[in-house]
Amino acid sequence: MSPLKSKAHVMDTSILQSIGSTWSTDRVREFISACYDRRMLMTVVLNHASNWMLGRLICEVSDTHIQPRLARGWVSLGSEEETARELVSRDVYIGSRARMGRLFEGRDHLRGPTHRLGLASLFEETSLLPPNELLVIPVTISGHLAALLLGEPRRFRLGHRDTRPEDDLDVLIDLVDQAACQLRDILRHMKKDRLPPENERIPWHMLGSDATIKLRDEVLMTPNKSQNTLA
């Protein structure tokens, strides 16, 4: 089962781009544990990662390729929405999922220049300003590399300073691990047809009234029936 084929970027409103970005870590944890909508779950994780990263991507990992599914915050010649659409249209050859997985053996993240991580081609032939360095966190489900959260560390972009101490990266890694566990449970419930009703899969009370009003109908009008892991 493939991980990330997400439709979340289709709903790229200003509300959706900001949900979770200013939340406390405890609030994000509470949301993850109560959310059974994969699109909204990963959107909140991606937005909250803005505390550690500027440009951010969540990428699906297949047997031979990675494909961006959600994108935020990248510097390019176009608007944020245009940049996101450009990135999520890409399908980048990485050799093999096993090779990528071996890079993380004994590690909970990678950090380094894009070419050393084998990800330089992700930014080639795009309008983006290529990052000098990437931070990459694996999304591992039932022992298999399903996806990557990757981004440009905040301190490496001119005019921006790191807002989190280095050891606080553990907080983000723990949140990604929690999201991976929730995705695993969602997929298990899907197989047994035991997911909550569609209108109860998102903890709407945690989003605030404005976000609920603007997003609820749109989410429910585009039900997610994909069998992919992070759809």
N, C-alpha and C positions, 0 to 999 in steps of 0.2 A: 504494500500500500504506500503510495507516494505521499510526501509530507505536506507540501505547502501551497497547493494550487488555490490561492485565495482570491476572493472577489472583493476583498475589503478596499482595495485601491479604487474600485468603481465608485464607492461612496465617499470620495475624498472631499468632504466639506471641512470648513474651518473647525467645526465642532469635533469632528472625528479626528482631526490632526492634533488636537490639544488634550483629549481625554486621557488622564493618567499622568500627564507630564509634570504637573505640580503636586501630585498626590504624595502623601507620606508613604514610606515603604510598607508600613502595616496596612494601610488602606489598599495598596496594590495587592498585597498578599491575600487580603480578605476577598477582593474582587476575583482574583485567579481561582480561589477555592470554590467560589459560588457561580462561576461562569461556565456555561456549557455551549457557548457559541464560539467556534474556533476563530472566526474572523475578528470578533471583538476582543477575544482573549489576547491574540497576538498583537493587535493594534495597541492595546494598553501597555503591553510589555515594550513594544517599539517606542512608544511615546515616552514612557518613563525612562528609557535608556538615554534620553536626551540629557540627563544629568551627568552622564559619563562620555557621551559621544555627540558629535555634531551631525554630520551626514551619517545616516543609519540605513541598514538594509536587513530584511529577513529573507533568506534565500532557501529555496527547496533544494535538497540534494538528491539526485537520482543516481543511477548506477554509473553514469559517465559524465553528467553535466550538473551544474548548479544554475538555478533560474531565480532571479529576484522576484519576490511576490509583493512586498511592501517596502516603500522607500520614503524617507523623510530627511529634510535638512541639508541636501547636497548643494554645493555652489556650482552653478552652471550658467550658460548664456540665456537660458529660458526661465520661465516661472517655476515655482515649486511643483505645481501640478504637471507641467510639461516634462520636467525632469523625472518625476515619478513614473509617468507613462513611458518615457524613453527607457528607463531602467527595467521596468517590469516586462518589457518586450524582449529582453535579451535571454539567450540560452547559451551558457559558456561551458566549453569542454574543460574538464578537470582531470581526465585520465580514467580514474575509477573512484568510486565511493570508498573502497577499501584503502586506497592510498591516502585519500583525504583523512579517513578515520585514523590511520596510523600516525598522522601528525599530532593527534591529540592524546596518544597513549601516555598515560601518566600525567596529563595536563588537563586543567579545566578551562584554559584559554590559550590563545596564541596572540603574540604582538610583534609586529615587525613590518618592514617595507612590503608593499604589495607583491613585488616580483619574487621575494623570498618565500612568500606564503603561497605562491602559485596562483595569485588572483589578479595579476596585472591586466589580463585580458578582459576582466570584468568592466574596466573603465576605458578600454581602447575604442576608438571610433565613436565616441560619445561627445556630447557638449559639456561634460563635467570637467571640473578642475580635479585632476587625479590627486588623491591624498598621499602625503608623504609616508604615512604609516597607518596600519589598520589594527584594530583590536577585534579578535574573532572569538566568539563563544559558541560551542557546539550545543545543539538541541538534540539530545539523545533520548530515544524512546525505546524501551525494552532492549537496551544494549546496542541499538543500531543508530548510526548517525542519520538523522532525519532532516535536519536543517541547520542553518548557521545564522546567528545574529552577529553582524559585523558593522563596524563603523570607524570613523576617524576620531581618535581620542581628542578630547576638547583642547588640551594644551598645545596641540600641534597646528592649530590654525591661527594665523596672524590676527591679533586683536582679541583673542579669546584666551582665558586662563582656565586651568583645570578647576572645577568646582568641587571635586571630591578628592580626598586623599587617596593615595595608591592602594592602601590596604582596604579601603571601602569598596573596591571592585568586587570583593567577596559578596557584597550585598546583591549586586546585579547578577552575579553567577548563580546565587541561591534562587533568585527570582526566576531565572531562565530554567533552572532545574525544576522548580515548582510548576512552572507552566508546562514543561515536558511531561511531568507526571499527570497533570490535569488533561492534557491532550491524549495521553494513553488511556485514561479512564473514559474520556468521551468516545474514543474509538471502540472501546470494549462495549460501552452502552449502545453505540450505534449498531454493532453486529448483533446484539440481542434485542434490538428495537426497544430499548429501555430509557431513551433520552427523555427529559422533561418535555412537555408541550413547547412548541416553538416560541410562544409568547412568554415563556417562563425561563428560557435558557440564558438570558442576560439579567443580572441583578440591576434592574432599571433604577431602583431607589438610590443606588450609589452614584449615578451619573448626573443627578441634578435635574430639575424640571425642564430647563431649556433644552438640554441635550436629549432628554427622553422624548419631548414633543417633536423635535426635529428629526430624530433618528428612528424612533420606534416603528413608524409606519413603513419607512424605507427598508429597514431590515426585514420586517415581516413580509413585505411584498416581494422580497428576493430570497426565498427560503434556500438554505444551503443543503443540498442533497448530495454533495460530492462525497466520494469515498476516500479522498485524499486526506492526509493526516492534518494539515494545517489549513484546510480549505476555508 
